């Protein structure tokens, strides 16, 4: 918790901003352009922001040793700076000029303080003002000194007449009331007691602005300051800019700047200016949006897509583009939409990824598409040349966190592309089997090829089921066993090696060898199933099948019995076997069940088969004892 009055100390303000700069990894003064008010507030500086009207003011006050003019480039306006005192006019102007010259941004201007000698004097840091208002404030400071005003509340009973009486004509020309002037020139004070509502525009202000010639003079002066070259350039000048340059009076007598231009200069061609209805909808036009950003680029000397990284939404709003940002989630989205001819890599264009950006699949795909163009990726295999580090470097760190692996991301974003490189019979990329998504896809392919439906059926497979597929040998060598591979492919499943200890492929091979030894002259088919033999709708798979005897063998492993669980019983298992026997009988098949604990010798197997199906006694060869 920040202590009370913590922000009253300029040293504390600077320490906070120093720490913030380190935390945000700002290496150069220009990097402060990327910092928003939200960033400062998020790190505990919300109360600090209340002391300054803008971030520009805050930075200029805390770091006066740096040149912050690039953050605010308002042109200097020449004002009548006649000083209201008994000194000669030349001496007054010389002093005023020196004051403004020594402190063009008003950093060191005197602030009003309570005149109670019994209390310590409390100084309030003066905000940074644009140059022409810094001049106005310097003049008002001297007027306050002449009138012996020691507290900002002493202005309550005064009106603009006192400014006019002391020849402050330029201030009277810009502000309709004294309260309006005070609020603009001394924004650090709370002006609750000023009778703003009761003050009507003074006669000097209204008399000046109601004259068309004065309005025209202001327009001509503004045209020169803003470097307006054609009538069309006025499209990008906002009413807020007019007010900042002292034209509140112009807008008082006209509904908008465009209305003023058409009325004051009827001889010019204003067809490029939008009508009132067009003005509302012009920002919906992408041509207008692009034209505005073209002007922003020219104003900020942006010559490449990467340089947009230093432009903040606050700057776009300050330049009159607030409505443009309403049509896009972020400035990056606006740039990507309006300049499709450029390859917009979000990491090159944005200092920080907009919140919620990766929630949209289109943004994920657009990002990977931009990387594909950047690195010349023409086929799925080419992605093997792109590392996770490279994706993070270009702004994809948060995107990677939404997936279990890089290939998981690629498969999700590009479902129409084939990343199963083991199917094309070509050499696999380096580290291909390091990615769990590739292992999972391989196992999924094998399960379909081998018709595996149950989890336990994986352990009926011989190693050849993996090694027969291209790349399977390397996969088996990398992870050592099938169960290790399954744990990589499906980490959420429980793959207990001990559970399947008695069902290793080598033991199944031994059982199969014993059956073929018992029936040396018969064809024995391993892993047999038929669509017409089902129980509860599920196709039954048998350990092996002897066509000449119409005999099917069902093997019960240790895992089968352990998987019964606490709510099952051997009776339930026997009933299930009886259902299978009935299904086999209907198809003319004879089934025999061989449990894992049974003696697998040919003699024991012969006795088991004959005891189950006596009719086969004459058809089975008699094994040697």
N, C-alpha and C positions, 0 to 999 in steps of 0.2 A: 504494500500500500504506500502510495506517495504521500509524504508528510504535507501538512498544510503550509502554504506560502512557499513551497519548494520552487515553484516556477517564478517567484519574484526575483530570484537570483539569476543574473545573466550567465554566471559561471555554470550554474546547474543546467540551464538551457543548452549551453554549448557542450557540456559533458554528455548530456542525453543524445544530442545530435551526433557527436563523435562516435558514441557506442552504436547508434543506429546505422551510421555509415559502415562501420566494421561488420555489423551483423548482416547487412544487405550486400556486403562485398563491393562497395563502391570504391573504385580505384582512382577516379578522376572527378574533378569538380563537375564536369558535364554530365556525369552519371546521375547527379541529383535530378536531372530532367525526368528520369524514369520513376521517381518516387512520388507516390500519390498521397493525398491526405489520409486515405484509408490505411496506407502503410504506417504512417506516423501514429495514427490513432490505435492501430492494432498492437503496436509495441508500447503503448502506455502514454502517448503524447497527446491525447485528446484535449486535455486542459491547455497544453501549450499552444495548440492551434487556435484556441479561442482568443489568444492575445494578439494575433496577427490576422489581417484581412485575407492574405494569400500566402502560399508557400514562398513566393518570390520575396514578399516582405520579411518572412521568417528567416530565410537564408541570408538575405542582405543584412539583417540586423545582427545575426549571430556570427556570421563570417564576413565582416566588412572588408577584410583584406583581399577578398576575391572580387573579380568583376562579374557581376550578375546581370549586366545589361542585356545579354543574349536571351535572358528569361523574360524580359519585358522591354520591347523596343518602341515604346511610344515616342513620337518625335517631340522635341522641345518646342513649346509655344511661347512667343514673346508677349509679355504682359507689362502693363503699366505698374512699375514697382515703386511709385512715389511713396515715400515714408511719411506717415502722419506724425510729424514732430516739428519743432521750431527750427531745426537745422535747415541749411540751404538744400535745394533740390539736388544739386550736383553731389553734395556730400552724402545725402541720403541714398541716392542711386548707387554711389560707389560702395557704400557699406552693404547694401542689399546684394549687389553683384558679387562682392567678396564672400558673403555668407553662402550664397547659392553655389558659387564656384568651389568653395572649400568643401561643401557638402551637398552635391547636386541631388541626392536622393533623400535628403531630410533626415539622415541618420542621427545627427547630433542637434537637431532643433530643440529648443527649450520646450518642455512640456509643462502644463499648468500644474501647480501643486497647492495644497491647502496652506493658507498663510497663518496658521495657528502656531505661534512661537513656542507654545508649551509642549508641542508634539514634534517628534522627529519628522523631517521632510521626507515624504514618500515619493520617489520618482517612478513614473510609468514610462516604459520604453516606447519611444516614438516609432511608429511603423514606417516602412519605406514607401514613399509615394512616387508616382510617375513624375518626371521632371517638371512639367508646368504646374502641377499641384504642389510640388515642393517649393516652388517660387511663391505660390499663393500663400502657403503656410508660413513661409518666412515673413511675408508682409503682415499676415495676421498676428504673428508673434509680436511684432513691433507695435502693432495697433493695441494689443493687449497690454503691452508695457506702458504705452502712452495713457491708456485708460485706467491703469492700475488694476488690471484684472489678475487676480492671483489664483482663482479656482475656475474650473470650466463652468461651474454653475453660475458664475457671475454674469454669463452671457444671457441669462434667461430673460431679463427685462429689456434687452436691446433688439433692434431691428436692423435691416440692411441700410437704413438711412445713415447710421453711424459710419458705415463703410464708404458710402457715397460722399458724405461730408468730408471724409479724409482722402478723397480722390482715388478710392479703390475701384475705379470704373470697370476694369477688366473682370474683377471678381463679381461685381454687380451685374455685369453683362452675361456671365455664365450661369449664375445661380439665381433662381427666382426669389428665394428667401434666405435670410441669414442662417436659419436652422439647417437648410439644405447645404449651405456652404460649410458649416461647422461639422456636420456629419461626414462630409466627404474629406475634409482637410484634417480632422482629428478623430479618426474612426476608433481609436483605442479607448475613448471615453464612452460612458453610457449617457445618452442625451435624453433621458426619460422626461426631464422637467422642461425641455424646450417646447414652447407653444407652437409646434409645427402646424397643427391643424388651424389654429387661429390666425396664422400669418398668411396673408394673401400676397401674391406676387407683387413686388414693389414696382412703382411706375417706371423707374429707369429701365428695368429689365423688360417689362412688357412693351414700353415705348420703343425700345431698341429692336426687339424681335418681330414686332408687327410690321416693320418696314421691309418691303420686298428687297430693297437694295442691300440691306444688312444681311438678309438671309442668303442672297446671291453671293455676297462677299464671303460668307462663311463656307458656302459650297465650293467656291473657287479655291479658297485656302485649303479646305479638306482634300480637294482633288489633287492638289500639289503635294500635300503631305503623304497621302496614300499612294502616290504615283499612279493615279488613274489615267490610262492611256486612251481608252475607248469608252463609249457610253455603256457597252456591255459589261465593263469591269465593275460597274456599280451594283451588279447583281450580287456580288460577294461582300458588299459592305453592309453590316448589320446595324440596326438601330442602336444596339449597345455600343458599337464603335463610335457612332455619332455622338452619343452622350459622353463617352470618355474623352472626346476631343472638344467638349464644351458646347455641344449643340442641343442641349435639352430644350432650349427655347425654340429651336426650329421645329422639333417634334411636337412642341406644345401647340403650335399653330397649324400643324399638318398631321394627318392620321398615320403617316409613315414617311420614310425617306423617299421612297419611290413616288409617292404622291407629291412631295415637295419638288422633286426634280422635274416632273412633268408640268407642274404649274409654274415654276419659276423660269424654266427654259423650254417654252413650248416650241421653239424653232428647231430643237434637236430631235433626232430620230430615237425615240424611246421604245421602239417595237420589240427590242430584245428584253426589256423589263417585263416580268410576269404581271398579269392582272391580279386583283385581289384573290380570285378563286385559284389562279395559277400559283400564286405565292404559297398557298396552303399545300398544294400537291406537287410543287416543283421538286421537292426532295425525294419524291417517289421515282422520279426519272433518273435512271442510272447514268444518262449522259450528263445531267446536271451534277450528280454526285461525283462523277469522274472529273468534270471540269473544276469542281471545287478542290478536289485533292491535287489536281495539277497545279492550282494556284498555291496550295499549301506547300507543295514540293518546291516551287519556285521561291516562295517566301523563306523557307528554311534551308534552301540550297541542298535539297535532296536529289542525288543523281543516280542512286542505285537502290534496289530493293532492300539491301542490308541496312541502309542508313535510316530506314523507317523504324528501326529498333529503338532509336533515341527519342521518338515522338510519342508523347503520352496523350491519352484521351482528353486530359485537361487542356493541352495545347490546341487540340482540334476544336474544343468548345470555345476557347478563348479567341480563336480565329473565325468563329461564327458557324462552326459545323456541328453544334449540339444536336440538331435535328437529324443530321446524317447518321449519327451513332445510334439513334433510336431504331433504325432499320436493320442493324446488325448486332450480333452478340458481342462483338469486339472490333477494334480497329483492324486487326489481322483479317477477320472475315470480310470486312469491307474491301480491303486491299486485294484479297484473293479473288473476290467477285468482280471488282471493277477493272482489274488489270490481269485478265486471264492469260495474257501473252507472256507473263513472267512466271518463273518457277518459285513459288513462295514456300520456303522451308520455315516452319514456324519458329524454330530455334534461331534462325538468322534474323527474323523480323520482329519477334516479341522478346522483351526482356523477361517477362513473366507470362506463363501460359494462362489465358483467361479461365476463371473458375467454371467448372462444368464443361470445358471444351471437349474433353475426351469422352463425354457421355454419349455423344452422337457418333454413330457408325460412319457417317459421311466425313467427319473430321478425321477420324482414324485413317480412313482410306486415302483422303487427300494428303495427309502427312506422309504416308508410305509411298504414295504416287510421286510426291515431290522428291523423296529420297531416291526413288527408282530413276527419275530423270537426272538427278544430280550425280549418281554413280553409274549411269549407263546400264541399268538392269533391264535386260530384254527377255529373260526367261526365269522360271522359278529357281532353277539351279544357281543363277547369278546371285541370289540372296545369300549364298554361302560365303560370299566375299564381304558381306556386311556384318560387323560385329555388334554385340550389345553396347559396347563402349561408344561406337559411332552413332548409334541411335540415341543414346543419352546425350551425346555432345550436341546434337541438333534439336534438342528439346523434347525427346521422347521418354524421359525417365518415368514420368507419371503414367504414361501409356503402358510401358512394360510392366508396371506393377499390377495392372488389371489382368494380366495373363500369367500362366504358370511358367511359360518359357517363350523364347523368341519364335519358334516354329508354331507354337500354339497361337500366337498373335497372327502370324502369316496365314495360317489355315483358317482362322476366324475372319480376317479382313478380306482374304481372297479365296472364298469357298469354291470358286469356279476353276481355280488353278490346282494342279496336281503336285503335291510335295512328297508323294510316296516314290522317292527316287529308286527304291529297291525293286520297283516293278519294271523299270526300263532296262535292267541288266547292265547298266554302266557303272563305272566306279563311283562309289559314294563319296560325297564331300567329306573333308576332314571334320571330325567331331560330330558327325551326323547322329551317331547313336548316343551322344551326350545329352541330347534333347529328349525329355520324357514324351513330348507330343509325337515324335517320330517313332519311339518305342511303342507307344499306345496304338498308333496307326498300324504298325507291323503286326502286333498281336491281334488287332481287330481283323486284319486281312486273313491271318492264319485261322482265326475262329470261324470265319465264313467258309474258308476253303475246306476245313475239317468238320464243318457242321457242328460246332460246339455250342451248346445251349446252356449247360449247367456249369457252375463254377468247378465242381469236382472233376468234370470231364477233362480238364486241362492235364490232369495227372495220368490220363490214359495215353498221353502222347509220347511217342519216342522222340529222341533228339532230332531224328531225321525230319520230323514235321517242321522244325525250324530251319535246319540246314538245307532243306530242299528248296527253300526260297532264297533268292539272291540277297546276300548281305546277312543272312541268318547265322552263318558260321561266325562271322565277326561279332555279331551281337551276342551269341552264346559265349564266345571267348571273353568278351568284355565283362559280362556280368556273372559268368561261372555256372549258372544253373537256370532252369526254367522258372523256379519259384522267385529267384532274384529279379528276373525280367518282369514277372507279373507284378511284383511289388513296385517296380519303377513305373509300369504302365498304369496300374490302378492302386495308388497309394492309400485310397480310402477304404479299400477292401482289406479284410484280415487274411493274411497268407501265412499261416503258422507252419513252419517246416516240420515240426514234430507231428502235427496233425496228419500229415501225408507221408510220414516216415515209412509206413508199410506199403505204400503204393508207388514206390519209385519205378520208373520205366524198366529198370533192370529186373525187378521181381515180376512184373507183368510179362516181360520177355521170357522169363524162366517158365512161367505158367503156360505161355503159348507154345514154348518148345516142348513141354511135357505132353500137351494135347496132340501136337503133330507127331510126337514119338509114339503115342498110343495109336494114332491113325496114320501110319506112314504112307499108305496108298490112296489116301483121300485128300481132296482139296479142302483146305481150311482157310476161310476168309476172316481176317481180323477187322474189328470195328464195323459191325454190321447193323443196319437199321432198315426199316421199311415204313413207308407212309401209311400203310393200312394197319399197322400195329401201334395203337395208341392207348394210353390210359389217362383219363381225365383231360383228353384233348392233347396230351403231350406225347410226342413220338418217342418210342423206346429204343435205346441203343444197347446192343449186345456186345459182349467181349469178343465172340467169334461165332462163325456159322459154318456148318458142314452140310453142303447142298445134298450130297448123296443120301444122307441120313435124315435130312430135314430137321437137324438138331441145332439149337441155339444155346449158347452158354452165357449165363449172367453171372458176373463176378461181383462179389460184395467185399469192398475194401474196409480197412480199419476206419477210414474217414467216414464211410457210409454209416457205420454204427455210432460213431461219436457225434455225427451230425443229427442224430435223432433228437437230441436236446432233452430238457427236463420234462417237457409236456408230451413226449412221444413214448412209444413202448415197442418191444419186439413184436408184440401181437399186431400192432399197426403196420409194422414193416412186413410181417408175414402176409397180412391181408393185401398189402400192396403187391407183393410177389404173386399172390393168388390171382389178382386182377390181370397181371401180365400173362400168367399161365393160361387164363381163360381167353385172352386176346390171341395168344399163340395157337391155342386149340382151334379157334375159329378159322385160322389160316392154315391149318394142317401142319403146324410146327410143334416140335417137342422141345421143351425148355428144361435145363438143369441149372441149378444155382450152386456156385462154388464159393464158399466163404474164405476169407483170407487165412483163417487158422487151419484149414483143411490140409491134409497130407497130399502133396501134388504129384506123388509118384504115379506112374502109369497104372499100376495095379489098383491103387486107391481110387483113381479117377474112373477106372473101369467099373469097380463095384458101385460107385456113386451113380453113374449113368444107368447101369442095369437095374439098380434098386428103384430108381425114379421112373424108368421106362423099360420094363421087362421085355417089351417087344424088340428091343434093340440088342438083346443078349446074343442072338445068333448072327447079327450083322457086325458086331465088334470083334476085331481080332483079339485073341487071348494073349495078354501080356505075360512076359516071363516074370517069374517071382523074384 
